[in-house]
Amino acid sequence: MSSRSAPTCRQRRLAMELRRMREQAGVSIQQAAGMLGADRTMISNIEAARTRLSEERVRQLACNYGCADDALVCALASMTGTRRTKHWWEGYKGKLPDGFLDISEIEHHATRIRTAQTVHLPGLLQTEDHARALFDLVVPKLPRLEIELRVAHRLDRQGIFDREHPTPYVGIIHEAALRMQFGGRDVAQAQLEYLADSADRDNVTLLVIPFSAGSFHGAGQSILYAEGPVPQLDTVQLDSAYGPHFVDSPTPLANYRALLDLMEGSALSPEESQKLIRCIAREM
């Protein structure tokens, strides 16, 4: 194992899950260290993501904690990153806030993504001009270079749809978001046409909640739900004025799954949703 100073989002999650596993087993840090024949500093470093782990060490810890969930153990072992792979978002390190890189990493490894927006359109399906119009509205105003970096990063995120096995995606969008003309009429119209065309992809499902649905669960929220290889490793990302907020505790995850299910129940069918998107585009 080797020490490092800047753990990735994935490495932090691995560390947290190992701590959660130990605590659920009722094993103290001192006891865990004793099982490894080490001092408690090693366990503290592991659980703070200050130490890179091997697959063997993760499996050893899981065994020491009595974890019988083979699927979870295998998923955690696959997160070790013993052989470091350079990913595209690392090119933005030091240029954009860390939260942007975290979102990229979560989306890259997700087995399926569900999002819900009531004012904005999904970042994974935004055009360049639409994204630029949004970043132009950030307060305080961003320098032009940072705006262009954010736009480029947002477009690069869409690469998950272009790889050999595209990530399955379900986007829930309220009609209000479709009618917001960020960047003006031409930009908004092009954005909606792009959105409707995206719904033709086999891996993309768009569901629109129309005004006629009235009140609905989740109104006003912006949610990105990234499913992991096992439900325990799912992650929710919420937007805030201070950057992205991540949720990964079991009960909130279950609540957000239920919320998204309810929101889907308020939406039109994929076919009706696509028709409404094209209809609004023509009306502009």
C-alpha positions as a Markdown table, in Angstrom:
| # | Residue | x | y | z |
|---|---|---|---|---|
| 1 | Met | 0.0 | 0.0 | 0.0 |
| 2 | Ser | 1.2 | 3.5 | -0.7 |
| 3 | Ser | 0.2 | 6.9 | 0.7 |
| 4 | Arg | -1.3 | 9.7 | -1.4 |
| 5 | Ser | -2.5 | 13.1 | -0.7 |
| 6 | Ala | -5.5 | 13.6 | -3.0 |
| 7 | Pro | -8.0 | 10.7 | -2.9 |
| 8 | Thr | -10.6 | 10.6 | -5.7 |
| 9 | Cys | -14.3 | 10.6 | -5.0 |
| 10 | Arg | -14.4 | 6.8 | -5.7 |
| 11 | Gln | -11.5 | 6.2 | -3.3 |
| 12 | Arg | -13.2 | 8.3 | -0.6 |
| 13 | Arg | -16.4 | 6.2 | -1.0 |
| 14 | Leu | -14.4 | 3.0 | -0.7 |
| 15 | Ala | -12.9 | 4.2 | 2.6 |
| 16 | Met | -16.3 | 5.3 | 3.9 |
| 17 | Glu | -17.9 | 1.9 | 3.0 |
| 18 | Leu | -15.2 | 0.1 | 4.9 |
| 19 | Arg | -15.7 | 2.2 | 7.9 |
| 20 | Arg | -19.4 | 1.6 | 7.7 |
| 21 | Met | -18.8 | -2.1 | 7.4 |
| 22 | Arg | -16.6 | -2.1 | 10.5 |
| 23 | Glu | -19.1 | -0.1 | 12.6 |
| 24 | Gln | -22.0 | -2.3 | 11.6 |
| 25 | Ala | -19.9 | -5.3 | 12.7 |
| 26 | Gly | -19.4 | -3.7 | 16.1 |
| 27 | Val | -15.6 | -3.8 | 15.6 |
| 28 | Ser | -13.5 | -1.0 | 17.1 |
| 29 | Ile | -10.6 | 0.6 | 15.4 |
| 30 | Gln | -8.3 | -1.0 | 17.9 |
| 31 | Gln | -9.8 | -4.4 | 17.3 |
| 32 | Ala | -9.6 | -4.0 | 13.5 |
| 33 | Ala | -6.0 | -3.1 | 13.8 |
| 34 | Gly | -5.3 | -6.1 | 15.9 |
| 35 | Met | -6.8 | -8.4 | 13.3 |
| 36 | Leu | -4.4 | -7.0 | 10.7 |
| 37 | Gly | -1.5 | -7.1 | 13.1 |
| 38 | Ala | -1.1 | -3.4 | 12.7 |
| 39 | Asp | -1.6 | -0.3 | 14.8 |
| 40 | Arg | -4.8 | 1.8 | 14.8 |
| 41 | Thr | -3.2 | 4.4 | 12.7 |
| 42 | Met | -3.4 | 2.1 | 9.7 |
| 43 | Ile | -7.1 | 1.7 | 10.1 |
| 44 | Ser | -7.6 | 5.4 | 10.5 |
| 45 | Asn | -5.6 | 6.1 | 7.3 |
| 46 | Ile | -7.6 | 3.4 | 5.5 |
| 47 | Glu | -10.9 | 4.9 | 6.6 |
| 48 | Ala | -9.8 | 8.5 | 5.8 |
| 49 | Ala | -8.7 | 7.4 | 2.2 |
| 50 | Arg | -5.1 | 8.3 | 3.0 |
| 51 | Thr | -3.9 | 4.8 | 2.0 |
| 52 | Arg | -4.4 | 3.1 | -1.3 |
| 53 | Leu | -5.7 | -0.5 | -0.9 |
| 54 | Ser | -5.3 | -3.7 | -2.9 |
| 55 | Glu | -8.2 | -6.0 | -3.7 |
| 56 | Glu | -6.7 | -8.5 | -1.3 |
| 57 | Arg | -6.6 | -6.1 | 1.6 |
| 58 | Val | -10.3 | -5.1 | 1.0 |
| 59 | Arg | -11.3 | -8.7 | 1.0 |
| 60 | Gln | -9.3 | -9.3 | 4.1 |
| 61 | Leu | -11.0 | -6.4 | 5.9 |
| 62 | Ala | -14.5 | -7.6 | 4.8 |
| 63 | Cys | -13.7 | -11.1 | 6.1 |
| 64 | Asn | -12.5 | -9.7 | 9.4 |
| 65 | Tyr | -15.7 | -7.7 | 9.7 |
| 66 | Gly | -17.8 | -10.8 | 8.9 |
| 67 | Cys | -19.4 | -9.4 | 5.7 |
| 68 | Ala | -21.2 | -12.2 | 3.9 |
| 69 | Asp | -22.4 | -10.0 | 1.0 |
| 70 | Asp | -20.2 | -11.3 | -1.8 |
| 71 | Ala | -21.6 | -8.9 | -4.4 |
| 72 | Leu | -20.8 | -5.9 | -2.2 |
| 73 | Val | -17.3 | -7.2 | -1.4 |
| 74 | Cys | -16.6 | -7.8 | -5.1 |
| 75 | Ala | -17.8 | -4.3 | -5.9 |
| 76 | Leu | -15.7 | -2.7 | -3.2 |
| 77 | Ala | -12.6 | -4.8 | -4.4 |
| 78 | Ser | -13.1 | -3.4 | -7.9 |
| 79 | Met | -12.9 | 0.1 | -6.5 |
| 80 | Thr | -9.3 | -0.3 | -5.3 |
| 81 | Gly | -7.6 | 1.1 | -8.4 |
| 82 | Thr | -4.4 | -0.7 | -7.8 |
| 83 | Arg | -3.4 | 0.1 | -11.3 |
| 84 | Arg | -4.1 | 3.8 | -11.7 |
| 85 | Thr | -6.0 | 4.7 | -14.9 |
| 86 | Lys | -5.8 | 8.2 | -16.2 |
| 87 | His | -9.4 | 9.5 | -16.9 |
| 88 | Trp | -10.4 | 12.4 | -19.0 |
| 89 | Trp | -11.7 | 14.6 | -16.1 |
| 90 | Glu | -8.3 | 14.7 | -14.5 |
| 91 | Gly | -7.3 | 17.1 | -17.2 |
| 92 | Tyr | -9.6 | 19.6 | -15.4 |
| 93 | Lys | -7.9 | 19.1 | -12.0 |
| 94 | Gly | -6.9 | 22.5 | -10.6 |
| 95 | Lys | -8.9 | 24.3 | -13.2 |
| 96 | Leu | -12.4 | 23.6 | -12.0 |
| 97 | Pro | -13.8 | 22.9 | -8.5 |
| 98 | Asp | -13.3 | 19.4 | -7.2 |
| 99 | Gly | -17.1 | 18.8 | -7.3 |
| 100 | Phe | -17.1 | 18.9 | -11.1 |
| 101 | Leu | -14.5 | 16.1 | -11.2 |
| 102 | Asp | -16.5 | 14.1 | -8.6 |
| 103 | Ile | -19.6 | 14.2 | -10.7 |
| 104 | Ser | -17.6 | 13.0 | -13.8 |
| 105 | Glu | -16.2 | 10.1 | -11.9 |
| 106 | Ile | -19.6 | 9.1 | -10.4 |
| 107 | Glu | -21.3 | 9.2 | -13.9 |
| 108 | His | -18.4 | 7.3 | -15.5 |
| 109 | His | -18.8 | 4.3 | -13.1 |
| 110 | Ala | -22.6 | 4.4 | -12.8 |
| 111 | Thr | -24.4 | 1.3 | -14.1 |
| 112 | Arg | -27.5 | 3.5 | -14.7 |
| 113 | Ile | -28.4 | 7.2 | -14.2 |
| 114 | Arg | -31.7 | 8.8 | -13.3 |
| 115 | Thr | -32.1 | 12.5 | -13.1 |
| 116 | Ala | -35.0 | 14.9 | -12.3 |
| 117 | Gln | -35.1 | 18.6 | -13.2 |
| 118 | Thr | -37.9 | 21.1 | -12.8 |
| 119 | Val | -36.3 | 24.3 | -14.0 |
| 120 | His | -33.1 | 23.3 | -15.8 |
| 121 | Leu | -32.6 | 20.7 | -18.5 |
| 122 | Pro | -30.3 | 17.7 | -17.8 |
| 123 | Gly | -26.6 | 18.6 | -17.9 |
| 124 | Leu | -25.9 | 15.4 | -19.8 |
| 125 | Leu | -28.2 | 16.5 | -22.6 |
| 126 | Gln | -27.3 | 20.2 | -22.9 |
| 127 | Thr | -26.0 | 21.8 | -26.1 |
| 128 | Glu | -22.9 | 23.9 | -26.0 |
| 129 | Asp | -24.8 | 27.2 | -26.4 |
| 130 | His | -27.4 | 26.3 | -23.8 |
| 131 | Ala | -24.7 | 25.3 | -21.3 |
| 132 | Arg | -22.8 | 28.6 | -22.0 |
| 133 | Ala | -25.9 | 30.6 | -21.4 |
| 134 | Leu | -26.4 | 29.0 | -18.0 |
| 135 | Phe | -22.9 | 29.6 | -16.9 |
| 136 | Asp | -23.1 | 33.2 | -18.0 |
| 137 | Leu | -25.8 | 33.7 | -15.3 |
| 138 | Val | -23.6 | 32.5 | -12.4 |
| 139 | Val | -23.3 | 35.1 | -9.6 |
| 140 | Pro | -20.7 | 36.4 | -9.1 |
| 141 | Lys | -19.9 | 36.4 | -12.8 |
| 142 | Leu | -17.4 | 33.9 | -13.9 |
| 143 | Pro | -14.3 | 34.8 | -15.9 |
| 144 | Arg | -14.7 | 33.9 | -19.6 |
| 145 | Leu | -12.0 | 31.2 | -19.3 |
| 146 | Glu | -13.7 | 29.4 | -16.5 |
| 147 | Ile | -17.0 | 29.6 | -18.4 |
| 148 | Glu | -15.4 | 27.9 | -21.4 |
| 149 | Leu | -13.8 | 25.3 | -19.1 |
| 150 | Arg | -17.2 | 24.5 | -17.5 |
| 151 | Val | -18.8 | 24.2 | -20.9 |
| 152 | Ala | -16.1 | 21.9 | -22.2 |
| 153 | His | -16.4 | 19.8 | -19.1 |
| 154 | Arg | -20.2 | 19.5 | -19.4 |
| 155 | Leu | -19.9 | 18.4 | -23.0 |
| 156 | Asp | -17.1 | 15.9 | -22.2 |
| 157 | Arg | -19.4 | 14.3 | -19.6 |
| 158 | Gln | -21.7 | 13.3 | -22.4 |
| 159 | Gly | -19.1 | 10.8 | -23.5 |
| 160 | Ile | -20.8 | 8.1 | -21.4 |
| 161 | Phe | -23.4 | 7.9 | -24.2 |
| 162 | Asp | -20.9 | 7.4 | -26.9 |
| 163 | Arg | -18.8 | 4.6 | -25.6 |
| 164 | Glu | -19.2 | 0.9 | -26.7 |
| 165 | His | -21.7 | 0.2 | -23.9 |
| 166 | Pro | -23.6 | 3.5 | -23.3 |
| 167 | Thr | -24.9 | 4.2 | -19.8 |
| 168 | Pro | -28.6 | 3.6 | -19.5 |
| 169 | Tyr | -30.2 | 7.0 | -18.7 |
| 170 | Val | -33.7 | 8.1 | -17.5 |
| 171 | Gly | -34.3 | 11.8 | -17.4 |
| 172 | Ile | -37.4 | 13.3 | -15.8 |
| 173 | Ile | -38.1 | 16.9 | -16.9 |
| 174 | His | -40.9 | 19.2 | -15.9 |
| 175 | Glu | -42.6 | 21.2 | -18.7 |
| 176 | Ala | -41.5 | 24.4 | -17.1 |
| 177 | Ala | -37.8 | 23.5 | -17.8 |
| 178 | Leu | -38.7 | 23.0 | -21.5 |
| 179 | Arg | -40.1 | 26.5 | -21.8 |
| 180 | Met | -37.2 | 28.3 | -20.2 |
| 181 | Gln | -35.5 | 30.2 | -23.0 |
| 182 | Phe | -31.9 | 30.4 | -21.7 |
| 183 | Gly | -29.8 | 32.0 | -24.4 |
| 184 | Gly | -32.8 | 33.3 | -26.4 |
| 185 | Arg | -35.3 | 31.7 | -28.7 |
| 186 | Asp | -32.8 | 30.2 | -31.3 |
| 187 | Val | -30.6 | 28.6 | -28.6 |
| 188 | Ala | -33.7 | 27.3 | -26.7 |
| 189 | Gln | -35.2 | 25.9 | -29.9 |
| 190 | Ala | -32.0 | 24.1 | -30.9 |
| 191 | Gln | -31.7 | 22.7 | -27.4 |
| 192 | Leu | -35.2 | 21.2 | -27.5 |
| 193 | Glu | -34.6 | 19.7 | -30.9 |
| 194 | Tyr | -31.4 | 18.2 | -29.6 |
| 195 | Leu | -33.2 | 16.9 | -26.5 |
| 196 | Ala | -35.9 | 15.3 | -28.6 |
| 197 | Asp | -33.3 | 13.7 | -30.9 |
| 198 | Ser | -31.5 | 12.3 | -27.9 |
| 199 | Ala | -34.7 | 10.4 | -26.9 |
| 200 | Asp | -34.2 | 8.3 | -30.1 |
| 201 | Arg | -31.1 | 6.7 | -28.5 |
| 202 | Asp | -31.7 | 3.2 | -27.3 |
| 203 | Asn | -30.2 | 4.0 | -23.9 |
| 204 | Val | -32.0 | 7.3 | -23.3 |
| 205 | Thr | -35.5 | 7.6 | -21.9 |
| 206 | Leu | -37.0 | 11.1 | -21.4 |
| 207 | Leu | -40.1 | 11.5 | -19.3 |
| 208 | Val | -41.9 | 14.9 | -19.2 |
| 209 | Ile | -44.1 | 16.0 | -16.3 |
| 210 | Pro | -46.7 | 18.3 | -18.0 |
| 211 | Phe | -48.3 | 21.3 | -16.4 |
| 212 | Ser | -51.6 | 19.4 | -16.6 |
| 213 | Ala | -50.2 | 17.0 | -14.0 |
| 214 | Gly | -50.6 | 19.7 | -11.4 |
| 215 | Ser | -48.7 | 19.2 | -8.1 |
| 216 | Phe | -46.3 | 16.4 | -8.0 |
| 217 | His | -43.7 | 14.8 | -5.7 |
| 218 | Gly | -40.2 | 16.3 | -5.9 |
| 219 | Ala | -41.3 | 19.7 | -7.2 |
| 220 | Gly | -38.4 | 22.1 | -7.2 |
| 221 | Gln | -35.7 | 19.5 | -6.8 |
| 222 | Ser | -32.8 | 18.8 | -9.0 |
| 223 | Ile | -31.6 | 15.2 | -8.6 |
| 224 | Leu | -28.9 | 13.0 | -10.2 |
| 225 | Tyr | -29.1 | 9.4 | -9.0 |
| 226 | Ala | -26.2 | 7.2 | -10.1 |
| 227 | Glu | -26.7 | 3.5 | -9.6 |
| 228 | Gly | -23.6 | 1.4 | -8.6 |
| 229 | Pro | -22.9 | -2.2 | -9.2 |
| 230 | Val | -24.9 | -2.9 | -6.0 |
| 231 | Pro | -27.5 | -0.7 | -4.4 |
| 232 | Gln | -25.3 | 0.0 | -1.4 |
| 233 | Leu | -22.9 | 1.9 | -3.7 |
| 234 | Asp | -25.6 | 4.1 | -5.3 |
| 235 | Thr | -24.9 | 7.9 | -5.1 |
| 236 | Val | -27.2 | 10.9 | -5.2 |
| 237 | Gln | -25.9 | 14.3 | -6.3 |
| 238 | Leu | -27.9 | 17.4 | -5.5 |
| 239 | Asp | -27.3 | 20.9 | -6.9 |
| 240 | Ser | -26.8 | 23.8 | -4.5 |
| 241 | Ala | -25.6 | 27.4 | -4.7 |
| 242 | Tyr | -22.3 | 26.3 | -3.2 |
| 243 | Gly | -21.6 | 23.4 | -5.5 |
| 244 | Pro | -22.7 | 19.7 | -5.7 |
| 245 | His | -23.8 | 17.9 | -2.6 |
| 246 | Phe | -23.5 | 14.1 | -2.4 |
| 247 | Val | -25.7 | 11.6 | -0.6 |
| 248 | Asp | -24.8 | 8.0 | 0.0 |
| 249 | Ser | -26.4 | 6.8 | 3.3 |
| 250 | Pro | -28.8 | 3.9 | 3.0 |
| 251 | Thr | -32.0 | 5.6 | 4.2 |
| 252 | Pro | -31.7 | 8.8 | 2.1 |
| 253 | Leu | -30.8 | 6.6 | -1.0 |
| 254 | Ala | -34.0 | 4.6 | -0.5 |
| 255 | Asn | -36.0 | 7.8 | -0.1 |
| 256 | Tyr | -34.7 | 9.2 | -3.3 |
| 257 | Arg | -35.3 | 6.0 | -5.2 |
| 258 | Ala | -38.9 | 6.1 | -4.0 |
| 259 | Leu | -39.2 | 9.8 | -4.9 |
| 260 | Leu | -38.0 | 9.3 | -8.5 |
| 261 | Asp | -40.4 | 6.4 | -8.9 |
| 262 | Leu | -43.2 | 8.7 | -7.8 |
| 263 | Met | -42.0 | 11.5 | -10.2 |
| 264 | Glu | -41.9 | 9.0 | -13.1 |
| 265 | Gly | -45.5 | 8.1 | -12.2 |
| 266 | Ser | -46.5 | 11.7 | -12.8 |
| 267 | Ala | -44.8 | 11.9 | -16.2 |
| 268 | Leu | -46.1 | 11.2 | -19.7 |
| 269 | Ser | -44.9 | 8.1 | -21.6 |
| 270 | Pro | -41.6 | 8.3 | -23.5 |
| 271 | Glu | -43.5 | 8.7 | -26.8 |
| 272 | Glu | -45.8 | 11.4 | -25.5 |
| 273 | Ser | -42.9 | 13.2 | -23.8 |
| 274 | Gln | -40.9 | 13.3 | -27.0 |
| 275 | Lys | -43.9 | 14.7 | -28.9 |
| 276 | Leu | -44.4 | 17.4 | -26.3 |
| 277 | Ile | -40.7 | 18.4 | -26.5 |
| 278 | Arg | -41.0 | 18.8 | -30.3 |
| 279 | Cys | -44.3 | 20.6 | -30.0 |
| 280 | Ile | -42.8 | 23.2 | -27.6 |
| 281 | Ala | -39.8 | 23.6 | -29.9 |
| 282 | Arg | -42.1 | 24.4 | -32.9 |
| 283 | Glu | -44.1 | 26.9 | -30.8 |
| 284 | Met | -41.0 | 29.0 | -30.1 |
